[in-house]
């Protein structure tokens, strides 16, 4: 069913079909995810609210001079929804529909495609024609067929075996012309202003930059060799100095992510990030997309500094929203859950830490017992002997146990003859969805003297006795302990760093969640929250 055309007006109708075609198309990949119209509109509502707050309640959609850019448009959904809102909002200022649409499309809305296909799709969504100058185009005064949605193939700039701009490997992305290069123009320059001037005019300045950038480059398998690139789009967009910047990106940057340390530090120290809307499960936003760790969108407000409005969403849970700093005192990550901040501060206060900080005193940190990866120098693919010789060591390796000569051990000798605890370097997976409550850790187990492990495991020790080691096992099985680990854990992989918030305990006794809740003064509501996030762990006979 199409919208009727009013007599004497242009045959221009946005969202004229039911169902909306942009809710029906499949994603190209996990890297280039199409944004559902509902989410695009939620992000636009956030921009509109910020604009009104900064402009005495003014309606951004009634301003004929506001400019918008999607620098990595795919389906064109952001631009399409912006045009629809402006078309309604400017009705009084530009009464003629054709004049109004022509003004919006030629003076207010701009895009940069990421591939030839998506550029054509975006033009079709926004102009109702892949050719902005065609007879069916909603715009009538463009002098170029791409209108204001540009795309030209860009090539990587190889510096040795990697692209100097995005880090793509020559092995994976040095392609023939019939294949997409995935060299995105917006990040293949150190001067995005020069690119914008070349495309849209020397004096072009955007009030709002909005979109959903490509997330990563993957040379060998999603989630294994994938390198994030979305941070590059954020950095280039900030360099254009828009009034507002809003993007939806993976949430892994909160606490981890390959090569994201500098980006995380920059974001967490930037008090112009005024909104973070965080979805614990990406499938709640992008159905069918295998993206672990959730997604978030943020609003960066150039002219207003202050606290951030943090909202956490998960299907079946009540949304949690709070105004707070992005970076808690002493932290080097973003504490994802609003409810976790007071819990952390209780723990630190009880352990003698400074008021208001979330960092434990040095001598009260459990992570000093946790090894680095590869504690005994043995790789994941290490395979020991099947027969045990005199004075051989027991090896816990990927897939079971084996043996090795003590004389062949080069690293970790101080741990060999002590009691210890082994725990997987990765938690069991849950497929392509984030489901709560989480397990957080694989089941830890006792490590006897004379044993070692490959990098499949981390080693916790040395521990004074078998009794103390068993009591440490009870501590790691507690939901409370694993909740504190989860706060610092961005992926299924664990490391010494994810134990940063975990306090040391007296291991001359066993521990239960009830003991820990009482020790740290955890309230009933906080207990209920912890147990929504973390599932029970089965006991293991030692």
Secondary structure as GFF3:
##gff-version 3
##sequence-region A 1 542
A	DSSP	three_ten_helix	21	23	.	.	.	ID=ss1
A	DSSP	alpha_helix	37	54	.	.	.	ID=ss2
A	DSSP	three_ten_helix	60	62	.	.	.	ID=ss3
A	DSSP	beta_strand	68	73	.	.	.	ID=ss4
A	DSSP	alpha_helix	77	89	.	.	.	ID=ss5
A	DSSP	alpha_helix	97	107	.	.	.	ID=ss6
A	DSSP	beta_strand	109	113	.	.	.	ID=ss7
A	DSSP	alpha_helix	116	127	.	.	.	ID=ss8
A	DSSP	beta_strand	149	150	.	.	.	ID=ss9
A	DSSP	beta_strand	158	159	.	.	.	ID=ss10
A	DSSP	beta_strand	162	163	.	.	.	ID=ss11
A	DSSP	alpha_helix	170	173	.	.	.	ID=ss12
A	DSSP	three_ten_helix	185	187	.	.	.	ID=ss13
A	DSSP	alpha_helix	192	200	.	.	.	ID=ss14
A	DSSP	beta_strand	208	211	.	.	.	ID=ss15
A	DSSP	beta_strand	216	217	.	.	.	ID=ss16
A	DSSP	beta_strand	227	228	.	.	.	ID=ss17
A	DSSP	alpha_helix	230	239	.	.	.	ID=ss18
A	DSSP	beta_strand	244	250	.	.	.	ID=ss19
A	DSSP	three_ten_helix	251	254	.	.	.	ID=ss20
A	DSSP	alpha_helix	261	268	.	.	.	ID=ss21
A	DSSP	beta_strand	273	279	.	.	.	ID=ss22
A	DSSP	three_ten_helix	282	284	.	.	.	ID=ss23
A	DSSP	beta_strand	295	301	.	.	.	ID=ss24
A	DSSP	beta_strand	308	313	.	.	.	ID=ss25
A	DSSP	beta_strand	320	324	.	.	.	ID=ss26
A	DSSP	alpha_helix	338	350	.	.	.	ID=ss27
A	DSSP	three_ten_helix	362	364	.	.	.	ID=ss28
A	DSSP	three_ten_helix	366	369	.	.	.	ID=ss29
A	DSSP	beta_strand	392	397	.	.	.	ID=ss30
A	DSSP	beta_strand	400	405	.	.	.	ID=ss31
A	DSSP	three_ten_helix	406	408	.	.	.	ID=ss32
A	DSSP	alpha_helix	413	416	.	.	.	ID=ss33
A	DSSP	beta_strand	419	424	.	.	.	ID=ss34
A	DSSP	beta_strand	445	447	.	.	.	ID=ss35
A	DSSP	beta_strand	451	453	.	.	.	ID=ss36
A	DSSP	beta_strand	457	463	.	.	.	ID=ss37
A	DSSP	alpha_helix	466	477	.	.	.	ID=ss38
A	DSSP	alpha_helix	479	486	.	.	.	ID=ss39
A	DSSP	three_ten_helix	496	499	.	.	.	ID=ss40
A	DSSP	alpha_helix	513	520	.	.	.	ID=ss41
A	DSSP	alpha_helix	524	533	.	.	.	ID=ss42
###
